[in-house]
């Protein structure tokens, strides 16, 4: 999870002129979907599904805020609230996907909460 956050940070350090325009929104959603899934999985070890889901999205969204702030210092990049919203939506999608998968496996015979 920390390693993935470092990957996101590294991508954010790329000057704007080197970032392909069309993949930007999809990249935001996908990189934060992975972060949301990783956070949910880590948090789920110690708490309920609902709490892990909420915390995963909150933590990822807060990290997205710091990521946008970081971009203010990268040449040809600017903080963008739309990017933050895409990041948060991606984190929610990733966390929900893992939670849904977990729920499906629980129905198939694993131990419930």
TAFEN-V396550 format. One record per residue. RES is the residue in three letters. PHI is phi in degrees with one decimal (999 if undefined). Layout:
res,phi
RES,PHI
RES,PHI
This chain:
res,phi
UNK,999
UNK,-65.1
UNK,-62.7
UNK,-67.0
UNK,-61.4
UNK,-66.9
UNK,-63.2
UNK,-59.7
UNK,-59.3
UNK,-63.4
UNK,-61.7
UNK,-69.9
UNK,-84.9
UNK,-73.6
UNK,-56.2
UNK,-55.2
UNK,-68.8
UNK,-101.5
UNK,-101.4
UNK,-62.7
UNK,-65.3
UNK,-75.3
UNK,-89.9
UNK,-51.6
UNK,-61.1
UNK,-64.7
UNK,-61.7
UNK,-58.6
UNK,-62.8
UNK,-68.8
UNK,-67.0
UNK,-82.8
UNK,-63.7
UNK,-63.7
UNK,-63.7
UNK,-60.3
UNK,-64.7
UNK,-65.4
UNK,-63.1
UNK,-58.4
UNK,-60.9
UNK,-68.9
UNK,-68.2
UNK,-64.1
UNK,-63.5
UNK,-118.2
UNK,-149.7
UNK,-74.0
UNK,-58.8
UNK,-60.6
UNK,-64.4
UNK,-62.0
UNK,-63.6
UNK,-62.8
UNK,-64.5
UNK,-60.5
UNK,-68.8
UNK,-62.7
UNK,-63.1
UNK,-63.5
UNK,-65.2
UNK,-64.9
UNK,-64.1
UNK,-62.4
UNK,-62.0
UNK,-66.4
UNK,-64.6
UNK,-65.5
UNK,-61.5
UNK,-56.6
UNK,-66.9
UNK,-64.5
UNK,-104.7
UNK,-100.9
UNK,-54.2
UNK,63.9
UNK,-123.5
UNK,-138.5
UNK,-64.6
UNK,-139.5
UNK,-60.4
UNK,-66.3
UNK,-61.5
UNK,-59.9
UNK,-63.3
UNK,-63.7
UNK,-61.0
UNK,-65.2
UNK,-63.3
UNK,-63.2
UNK,-60.9
UNK,-64.6
UNK,-63.0
UNK,-65.5
UNK,-65.8
UNK,-64.1
UNK,-62.5
UNK,-69.0
UNK,-62.1
UNK,-65.7
UNK,-62.7
UNK,-62.7
UNK,-63.7
UNK,-63.2
UNK,-67.4
UNK,-63.6
UNK,-65.5
UNK,-89.8
UNK,126.5
UNK,-76.0
UNK,-70.5
UNK,-77.4
UNK,-53.3
